Amino acid sequence: MPNLRSLVRRRKAIRNIRKITKTMELIATARFKKAFDRATEADAYTRKIAELAADLSKNAGEVSHPLLAARPVVKKVLVLVITANRGLCGGYNGSILREAMPKIRALREAGTAFDLDVSGKRGIAYFKFQQVPTTNSYTNFEDKPKFEDVDALASRYIDLFVSGQVDQVIVVYQKFITAAKQYPIAETLLPLSSVAVETTKKAALPEQAGGAAVGYEFFPGAAEILGELVPVAFKVRLFKAFLDAAVSEQIARRVAMKAATENAGDLIKGVTRLYNRTRQANITKEISELIAGSEALK
C-alpha cells in the first residue's frame, strides 16, 4: 500500500511542475503573438520583392545578375540549419534535424563538398554528437531575430557565392504557413532563380492572368537596378526564414507546454484519487482494529 506522506510529496511536486509548464505556455503564447506579427508583415513584402526581381530579370534582356545564375556543375554547397537554443518545444528541433541529415548524407554520397553552418544550441549539440564538422555556429538568433544580424550573414553568403567559393546555398528550417500548419523544409536560396520559380507558382504572371505583358523602362539601367534589387531580395528571403523559424518554435513550445500542463493535471487527479483510497483504507483498517480490540476486552 502506498505511503500517504510520499503521495502528498508527489502531488506537491506535480503541482509545482504544472505551475512551471503553465507559465511557460503563457510566455510562449505572448512571444508567439509578436513573432507571428513580424512573420506575417514580412511575408507579403518578401514574396513581392522576389516576384519583382524575377520579373525584372526576365525583361532585362541580356543583362543578368550573378546571384540569379545557376552553376552547371555544383562543386560545393553551403548548408545552413536553423534550430532553437532551447528545448521543451516538442518535436520542433527533431523534425528540422531529420530534414537536414538526409541532405547532408546525399551530399556525402555524391562526393560534393559542403560547409555546414548551424544556428541554435540544439543543432550545434546534435551535429557535434553526430561528428559532423560545422564551419560556423550561431546562438544570437532568438525569437526576435534582427535584420542587422541576418544582413551580415547574408552578405557573407553573397560574397562566397559571387566569388565562386560555393555554388549553392541551402537553408533548412521550419516553414511557417499558418498557426496550425508548419513543416520542415530544405530550401535553396542561392541561386535566386530557384526562389523565382517558387514565387511564380504562388501568383500568376500577367500573361497567365489574361492581361497584357508588363513592359519596363530601366533608368539608369537594368544592370544597376538588378545590382541593387537582387541582393536585397536574397537578404529579405533569408530574414524571412529566421522569422518563420522563430514563430514556429513558439507555436511548438506553446503546444508542448499546454500538453504538459494537461498531463500534469491528469496526474494530480490520479494521485489524489490514490491518496483518498489509501487514506480510506487506513481509516477502515484502524476502525477494524479498534472494534477487534474492544471485542477482545469483553
N, C-alpha and C positions, 0 to 999 in steps of 0.2 A: 504494500500500500504506500502511495507517495507520501512524503513528509509535508505537512502543512506549511512549515516555515520555508522550505525550498520552493513550494508553489507560489508563496507570496513574493519571494525574491524574484522568481522567474517572471511573474506577472508585472512586477515593477520594472524589470529590465526591458520587457517588451514594450511597456508604455513609454519608457524613455526613448526607445528606438523609434516608436511611432511619432513622437514629437519631432524627432530629428528629420525623419523622412517627410513629414507633413511640411515642415519648414523649408526643406529643400525643394519640395514640389511648388510651394508658393514663390520661392526665389526664381526657380526655373520658369514659372509662368510669367513673372514680371520681365525677366530677361528675354523670354521668347517674344513678348509683345514688341519690345524695342528692336530686336533683331529682325522680326517679321516686317516691321515698318520699313527698315532700311533695305531689306532684300526686295520688297515689293516696289519701293520707289526706284530702285536701281534696275529692275527687270526691263521695264519699257525702254529706258534710255539705252541699256546695253544691247537689246535686240535691235533697236532702231539704228544705232551707230554702226552695228555690224552689217545690217542691210544696206546702209548708205555707202559704207566702204566697198561692199561687194558690187553695188550698182555702179558706183563711180569708176571702179577698176574695169568694169565691162565696157564702159562708154569712153574710156580714156585713150582708146586707140592702141598704139604700140607702147604707150607708157605703162609701166608696171612698178611694183614695189617689191623689194627683196623679201618682205615678210609674207607676201602672197604666193611666192614661187615655191612649188613643191619640188623636192630633190628627186631626181630619177633613181638614185641609189641611197638608201638610208644607212649610213655607216655608224652613226652614234645618236642615241636617243637620251633625252633628259626627262626623267620621271619625277614629278612632284606629287607626294602623297600627303593629303591634309587630314589629320586626325585631331583628337581632343587632348588637352593637357590633363584632364581628369577623367575618372571612370564614373561608375554609378549612373550610366546612361544606356542601360540595356545592351542591345547588340549593335549600337552605333559604330564603335571602333572596329568590332569584329567584321562587320559587313564590308567596310572600306578596305580592310586588310585582305579579306578574302577576294576582293576585286583586284587588288594590286598584285598579289603574289602570282596568279596565272600570267599576268602581263610580263612580270619580271622573268618567270620561268621560260616563257616563249622567246623573250629576247636572248636569254642564255642559250637556249637550244638552237636558235638561228645563228648564233655566233655574233650577234650585234652588240657592240659596246654600248654601255649606258652609264649615266650618272644618276644617283638617287638622292633627291632632296626630300626631307621629311619635316612636316610641320606638326607639332604636338608631341607631348612626352610619351603618350601611349604608343604611337607609331615608332618613335625612336627606340623605346624599350623592346618592342616586338622585333624590329629588324636587327637589333643587337643580339637578341636571343636566337634568331634565325641565322645569325652570322652572315647577314647581307651587308656589305660595306655601304655606308652613306657618305655622300660628298658634303652636304650641308644639312644642318638641322636648325629648326626654328621653334621657339617656345613663346614668342611675343604676340602671336595671333590668338587672342581670346575671343569672347563673344562680341567684342566691338573692334573688329579689325580696322586699322587706319589706312586710308588710301596712300598716305605718305610711305608707310612701310611696304605696301604692295607695289607702289610705284618704283621703289628702289629695287625690289626683287624682279619686277617685270623688265626694268631697264637692263639688268644683268642678263636676263634671258634673251632679250633682243640683241644685245652685243654678241652673245655666244652664237646665236642663230645667223646673224648677218656675217660674222667673221668665218662661218663655216665650221666652228668647233662642235656644234651639234646640228643635226639635220631635222630633228623633230622634238617638240615639247609636248609631253602628255601630263595631264593633271588628273589624279584620282581623288574623288571627293564624293560627298553625299549631295546629290542634286535635289533642290527644293522645288516642288511643283505646287502643292497646296499644304495646308496644315495637316491633312490626312494622308498625303502621298509624298514620300521622298524615297529615293533609291540611289545606291552607289553606282558611279559611272567612271569610266576611264575615257577622258575627253582629250582629243588632240587639238591644242590651241595654236600651235605653230607647225606648219604654215597656216596662215589665217584663211586660206581658201577652203579648208575643211569646215571652219565656222560659217563661212558664207553659204556653203551648201546646206547646212543645218537651218540657217535662218530663212532661206528661200522656201524651205518646206513648210514653215510656220505661217508665212504670209505670201500670198500670191503676188507675182510680179505684175506690173501694169499691163504687159502684153497678155498675161494669162487671165487677168481680170476682165479682159474685153476692151480695155481702153487703149489709147494710142501710146506708143513708146515715148518715154520721157527723154527729152534732149537736154544736154548740159553744155553750158559755155564756161570754160575754165579760165579764171583770172586770179592770179597772174599766170598760172599754168597748171596743167594736170599733175606734173611731177611734184610741184611744190605743195599742192593740196593733198595729194596722196601721201607725201612725206610727212605731213602733219597729222592727217586723219588716221592712217593705218596703225601707227604705234599707239595712238590713244585708244583705238578700238581693241587692241590686244590688252592694254593695261586695264581697261574697264572690264573686259571679259574675265581676266584673272581676278580682279577685285570682286566681281560677282560670284566667282567660285568660292572665295573665302566667306562672303556674306551668306551664301547658300549653306556652307558647312556650319557656320555659326548658328543659324536659325534651326537647322536640322538637329544639331547637338542639343539645343534647349528643348526641342519637341521630344526627343528621345529621353532626355533626363526627366522631363515632366511626366511622361507616360510611365517610366520605370519607377519613379518615386510615388506616383499615385497607386500603382500596383503594390508596391512595398507597404504603403500605408494601409491599404485594404487588407493585405495579408496579415499585417500586424494586428489589425482589429479582429480578424477571424481567430488568430492565435490567442488573443486575450479572452475572447469568448470561450474558447476551448479550455484554456487553463482555469478560468473562473468556474466553468461547469465542473471540471475535475476537482477543483478546490471544494466546491459546495458538496459534491458527492462524498469526498473523503471526510469532510467535517461532519456530514450527516452520519456517515458510517461510524466515526469515532464516538459521536454522541450516543448513537444506538448501542454501541458496544459498552460504553460506560453505564448506561441505564440498565443494560442486561446484567452487568457485573454487580450493580447495586441491588437489583432485585434478587440475584442469586445469593448475595451476601446476607440480605435480610431474611431470606428463606432459610438460610443455614442457621441463623441465630434463633429461630423458633423452636 
